[in-house]
Amino acid sequence: MTVNLPKTKIDVGCDFKIGDISGVAAIGSNNTQTIYKNCTFEYPDGSTKQGKLWLYAEGVRPNTDPDKIFGRQEELEKIDFLLKGKSALAITGFRGTGKSTLASMYIDQLEQRGEYAGIYWRKVDETINISDIVGSFFTVIGKPIKELGRYSDGDLLDLFLRELNTAPYFLVLDNFEILLDPQTNKPMKPGFSELIERVNNDAGRSRIVFTSWECPASNRGIRPKCYTISGLDESSALRLLKESGLTEPEDELKKAIKLSGGHPLALILLVQLIDEDETLSNILDDNILWMGDKGEVAVNILDKVYEERLNEKEQKLLQYVSLYRSPVPIHAIVTVAKYPEWDQGTCMELALQLKRKSLLKKTGENYWEESLISIYAYNKLDDIVKHHKSACDYFISFPLPEEPTNKEDIQPLLEAYYHACRAKDYNNAFNIMMDYKLHEDLDKWGNYRTLIDLYLDLLPEDHFNDTSLLYNPQSHSVVLGNLGNAYTNLGQVEKAIEYHEQALVISKEIGDRQGEGTNLGNLGVAYSDLGQVEKAIEYYEKTLVISKEIGDRRGEGNHLGNLGNAYSHLGQVKKAIEYHEQALVIAKQIGDRRGEGTDLGNLGNAYRNMGQVEKAMVISKEIGDRQGEGSDLGNLGSSYSDLGQVKKAIDYYEQALVIGKEIKDPKLINFCEENLKSIKS
């Protein structure tokens, strides 16, 4: 059932206070947050404020241990110079050149300066959406956005840019290439093209840095300032090789640096090749090893290390870690290995050996790989399907909160779903979605973009004409219909109608009357959103007949409520109330508290439209709608003011003002204060 929601401002909780990150929930082992010393921040209007600099990192932020970092001072100074005149900067370069590390080093400098109210680091993965970034950022600054999914990408970016122009922030979106089309370097997900353009034009005193293989571009070809880094300078590269234990003649070391282009990962791996049987001189004579550009040379060296310096178990462990999208504990590796001899102790010993060889990273208790190594190792995997199924089993075994409240709470299920799809076990992925009610939770929390990504994974390349990936045509119809609902919720209604119509065709073909009714109802909602209310009513009436025929009481109540909303849109409020009252009776009979609340809300709107504000206010109180209650009290104040009953008007305005301050609604506060000022003067 649809609910008539008024268009409102984005609802943000709390008042922002510099240094206050009380709203942050550092969910998962890969998130960190730190508060630093007191600082003085300069704001866009020239004023200064005292506060505490905070740093938040979601995903792995590279370690910047000075004993393991060589050079890059010139690059840091260049970044400093470029950011003085630009709001946005893209740090680009071959895989393994240290883009993320360089950005992390720059943050180390910022922590000491105290120029920014907050530093936000986010490692990007393929699941991320604009709402994830904006929602996470506002939660970190203590202003969590309520009902995040209700708002378009454009609205969220408006809010995001206003905040960036209000206080000075520094943001890093690391690993951004994962969102880009490799042919055009333009984002493949909605909202990110606009993000690139808007932060590039004006982010106030805030700055945003992208790290990416190539410079990202908006759909119109607009790019942030690009700074491409290459390998280490000769002196820094020499120091790296010498401190890694190489004692070969300096001319040989310099030749290796030149041939590798100073690529830091290539040099680190090169050290692993040299032993008593393989001298650097011999390696330098291997022309095939040094063929290609600097990134290809790094892969060539990695391949030689993998084939000649790793035993089979070490190779396998690298492959298993590459399956995962984020750092994982040793137990995840053991689960995928499925060998009796691969117990936790064995895996930990192997992981330690690989870490010493600079092929594996460890953050806390979790292991991960540099992207160049991860991609290489994944391509070496045998029986990818079997291993993804094992990874799916690993995440399914995770305990979940009894009552999850956000996407992070169900992240293990999302990972299980991902691995089921990569194993081409689409039926299992569908069952994970339905059995654990992922679709219901994500819809309830407004994660429509995530839902779209999940549903698209279950569809063939040609969504309407290719053979379904799912065995059961009813399941295929459900995916199409639910995908349509997600598009409707994002305002892409014409697109939604295409999916609903195809879902309806399948439901009719297989004789699925309940599915047919659901799809008819979804089409009604879509046409209502397009303003074609009479057409919507036709669909609602058809689906109401089916619900009664098959005894679907919940569906019957939903469709009655939709008919009520439709007639309310047409101005036939009395008829709307009749339908809403029928829907309310059914909701009470079947114990549907959520539906009951929705029906009461719709009744409140209907009475409000009839001018029966007191009845509407009673309902607002009953369902705990403080905003609606405040608006009704304010309207009552206006009504009594018009009647000349000043005392009553003042009483209602003051009650409304209390609620306005309680829920921090500036429009309601201003409305009441202005009217009280006017009526008392």
Secondary structure, 3 states (H helix, E strand, C coil): CCCCCCCCCCCECCCCCCCCCCCCCCCCCCEEEEEEEEEEEECCCCCEEEEEEEEEEECCCCCCCCCCCCCCHHHHHHHHHHHHHCCEEEEECCCCCCHHHHHHHHHHHHHHHCCCCEEEEEECCCCCCHHHHHHHHHHHCCCCECCHHHCCHHHHHHHHHHHHHHCCEEEEEECHHHHECCCCCCECCCCHHHHHHHHHHCCCCCEEEEEECCCCCCCCCCCCEEEECCCCCHHHHHHHHHHCCCCCCHHHHHHHHHHHCCCHHHHHHHHHHCECCECHHHHHCCHHHHCCCHHHHHHHHHHHHHHHHCCHHHHHHHHHHHCCCCCECHHHHHHHHCCCCCCHHHHHHHHHHHHHCCCCEEECCEEECCHHHHHHHHHCCCCHHHHHHHHHHHHHCCCCCCCCCCHHHHHHHHHHHHHHHHCCCHHHHHHHHHHCCHHHHHHHCCCHHHHHHHHHCCCCCCCCCCCCCCCCHHHHHHHHHHHHHHHHHCCCHHHHHHHHHHHHHHHHHCCCHHHHHHHHHHHHHHHHHCCCHHHHHHHHHHHHHHHHHHCCHHHHHHHHHHHHHHHHHCCCHHHHHHHHHHHHHHHHHHCCHHHHHHHHHHHHHHHHHCCCHHHHHHHHHHHCCHHHHHHHHHHHHHHHHHCCCHHHHHHHHHHHHHHHHHHCCHHHHHHHHHHHHHHHC
